[in-house]
């Protein structure tokens, strides 16, 4: 089962002369709702924490929020919604947040659709997949680059901030973004039982880096 919405307009997934057209076949609404709720919860808590950090300590404080607090907020959103949620991107700050094959393919698709004029805030995708012998409902929601993101991920950083980021993340790739670019995505997993019922995931977000 696989789906996608853009600007709220559903369509069908077809294979026509070898051309794939994406859109939204029927999804389990409870799983989709749970995924969206987890994303909204994590997004709210992250924006609040980052906003407070930027106002009190500037971009350097925001970097620490992404490094220390973001994984805890992801764990909280996971527990509250019975999912496993993380952030990922094509250009990551922490290599532990690099996308898997499924995420990478969809992130590349999101980028192409943004280049063609689609609003990144509308882009999402879901699918039931078999992974290591288990059925998993997976959901990906695009994260647009907003104005506050540019303080730590934009084309030009303060020199002292750049040094601090390089010290924390020697392999950092997450710079040079412009407002409206695809910054990354929220990625949700819901593990399913034999009858397709959701089962509680084993928390894993604490092992992942904060900033994607």
C-alpha positions as CSV (number, residue, x, y, z in Angstrom):
1,X,0.0,0.0,0.0
2,X,1.5,3.3,-1.0
3,X,0.3,6.8,-1.2
4,X,1.0,10.5,-1.6
5,X,-0.8,13.8,-1.4
6,X,0.2,17.1,-3.0
7,X,-1.9,20.2,-2.3
8,X,-4.6,17.9,-1.0
9,X,-5.5,16.5,-4.4
10,X,-5.7,12.7,-4.4
11,X,-5.2,10.7,-7.6
12,X,-4.2,7.2,-8.5
13,X,-1.0,5.2,-8.7
14,X,-0.8,3.8,-12.2
15,X,1.8,2.2,-14.4
16,X,1.2,3.4,-18.0
17,X,3.8,2.4,-20.6
18,X,6.4,2.1,-17.9
19,X,5.7,5.6,-16.5
20,X,4.9,5.8,-12.8
21,X,2.3,8.3,-11.6
22,X,2.2,8.8,-7.9
23,X,-0.7,9.8,-5.8
24,X,-2.9,8.3,-3.0
25,X,-4.6,4.9,-3.0
26,X,-6.7,4.1,0.1
27,X,-4.6,4.1,3.3
28,X,-5.5,2.9,6.7
29,X,-6.7,6.2,8.1
30,X,-5.8,5.3,11.7
31,X,-2.1,4.7,10.7
32,X,-2.0,7.8,8.5
33,X,-3.6,9.9,11.3
34,X,-1.2,8.6,13.9
35,X,1.8,9.4,11.6
36,X,0.5,12.9,10.9
37,X,-0.1,13.5,14.6
38,X,3.4,12.4,15.5
39,X,4.9,14.7,12.9
40,X,2.7,17.7,14.1
41,X,3.7,17.0,17.8
42,X,7.4,16.8,17.1
43,X,7.3,19.8,14.8
44,X,5.5,22.0,17.4
45,X,7.9,21.0,20.2
46,X,11.0,21.5,18.0
47,X,9.8,24.9,16.8
48,X,9.1,26.0,20.3
49,X,12.5,24.9,21.6
50,X,14.4,26.4,18.7
51,X,12.5,29.7,18.9
52,X,13.3,30.0,22.6
53,X,17.0,29.1,22.0
54,X,17.3,31.6,19.1
55,X,15.7,34.4,21.2
56,X,17.8,33.8,24.3
57,X,21.2,32.6,22.9
58,X,21.2,32.9,19.1
59,X,22.1,30.3,16.6
60,X,24.8,28.7,18.8
61,X,22.1,27.9,21.4
62,X,19.8,26.5,18.6
63,X,22.6,24.1,17.5
64,X,22.7,22.7,21.1
65,X,19.0,22.2,21.1
66,X,19.2,20.2,17.8
67,X,22.1,18.2,19.3
68,X,20.8,17.6,22.8
69,X,17.1,18.2,23.0
70,X,15.8,17.1,19.6
71,X,16.4,13.4,20.1
72,X,14.5,13.6,23.4
73,X,11.6,15.4,21.8
74,X,11.5,12.7,19.1
75,X,11.4,10.0,21.7
76,X,8.5,11.8,23.4
77,X,6.5,12.1,20.2
78,X,7.2,8.4,19.5
79,X,5.9,7.3,22.9
80,X,2.8,9.6,22.8
81,X,1.8,8.3,19.3
82,X,2.9,4.7,19.3
83,X,5.4,5.2,16.4
84,X,9.1,5.6,15.7
85,X,9.8,9.0,14.3
86,X,13.0,10.7,13.2
87,X,14.3,13.4,10.9
88,X,16.4,12.7,7.8
89,X,17.7,14.6,4.7
90,X,19.7,14.2,1.6
91,X,22.3,16.6,3.0
92,X,22.7,15.7,6.7
93,X,24.6,17.4,9.5
94,X,25.0,14.2,11.5
95,X,25.8,11.1,9.3
96,X,23.7,8.9,11.7
97,X,20.6,10.6,10.3
98,X,21.4,9.7,6.6
99,X,18.4,8.4,4.8
100,X,17.8,4.7,4.0
101,X,17.1,3.7,0.4
102,X,13.3,4.3,0.7
103,X,13.7,7.7,2.3
104,X,16.4,8.7,-0.2
105,X,14.3,7.9,-3.2
106,X,11.4,9.8,-1.9
107,X,13.5,12.8,-0.9
108,X,14.9,13.0,-4.4
109,X,11.3,12.8,-5.7
110,X,10.3,15.7,-3.4
111,X,13.2,17.8,-4.6
112,X,12.2,17.3,-8.2
113,X,8.6,18.2,-7.5
114,X,9.7,21.3,-5.7
115,X,11.8,22.3,-8.7
116,X,8.7,21.9,-10.8
117,X,6.9,24.4,-8.6
118,X,5.1,22.3,-6.0
119,X,4.8,23.6,-2.4
120,X,7.1,21.6,-0.2
121,X,4.8,21.9,2.8
122,X,2.2,19.8,1.0
123,X,4.5,16.9,0.1
124,X,4.0,13.6,2.0
125,X,4.2,9.9,1.1
126,X,3.2,6.6,2.8
127,X,3.5,2.9,2.1
128,X,3.2,-0.5,3.8
129,X,6.5,-2.3,3.3
130,X,8.1,-5.6,4.3
131,X,11.3,-5.0,6.1
132,X,13.4,-7.8,7.6
133,X,10.3,-10.0,7.5
134,X,8.0,-7.5,9.3
135,X,5.2,-5.4,7.9
136,X,5.8,-1.7,8.5
137,X,3.7,1.4,7.7
138,X,6.1,4.1,6.6
139,X,5.3,7.8,6.3
140,X,7.5,10.7,5.0
141,X,6.6,14.4,5.4
142,X,8.7,17.1,3.7
143,X,10.4,19.8,5.8
144,X,10.7,23.1,3.9
145,X,13.6,25.4,4.7
146,X,12.1,28.3,6.7
147,X,13.7,31.6,7.6
148,X,14.9,30.5,11.1
149,X,16.6,27.5,9.5
150,X,18.9,29.8,7.5
151,X,20.7,31.0,10.7
152,X,22.3,27.5,11.0
153,X,21.8,26.0,7.5
154,X,21.9,29.0,5.2
155,X,24.5,30.0,2.5
156,X,26.6,32.1,4.9
157,X,27.1,31.4,8.6
158,X,28.8,33.5,11.3
159,X,32.4,32.5,11.5
160,X,32.3,31.4,15.2
161,X,29.1,29.4,14.5
162,X,30.7,27.7,11.5
163,X,33.6,26.7,13.7
164,X,31.4,25.3,16.4
165,X,29.3,23.3,13.9
166,X,32.4,21.9,12.3
167,X,33.8,20.9,15.7
168,X,30.5,19.1,16.6
169,X,29.9,17.7,13.1
170,X,33.1,17.3,11.1
171,X,31.1,15.7,8.2
172,X,28.5,18.4,8.0
173,X,26.7,18.7,4.7
174,X,23.7,20.7,5.8
175,X,24.6,24.2,4.7
176,X,23.9,26.4,1.7
177,X,20.1,26.1,1.8
178,X,17.8,28.8,0.6
179,X,14.3,29.6,1.9
180,X,11.8,27.2,0.4
181,X,14.4,24.5,-0.4
182,X,13.7,20.9,0.8
183,X,15.6,20.8,4.2
184,X,14.7,17.2,4.9
185,X,11.7,15.2,6.1
186,X,10.1,13.7,9.1
187,X,10.2,9.9,8.8
188,X,7.7,7.7,10.7
189,X,7.6,3.9,11.1
190,X,4.6,2.0,12.6
191,X,5.3,-1.7,13.0
192,X,2.3,-4.0,12.2
193,X,1.3,-7.3,13.6
194,X,0.2,-10.4,11.6
195,X,-3.3,-9.0,11.0
196,X,-2.0,-5.5,10.1
197,X,-2.7,-4.1,13.6
198,X,-0.2,-1.5,15.0
199,X,2.2,-2.8,17.6
200,X,4.2,-0.6,20.0
201,X,7.7,0.0,18.6
202,X,10.9,-0.4,20.5
203,X,12.2,3.2,21.1
204,X,15.3,3.8,18.9
205,X,15.4,7.6,18.5
206,X,17.9,8.1,21.3
207,X,20.6,6.5,19.3
208,X,20.2,9.0,16.5
209,X,21.8,12.4,16.1
210,X,19.7,15.5,16.7
211,X,20.1,17.6,13.6
212,X,19.4,16.0,10.2
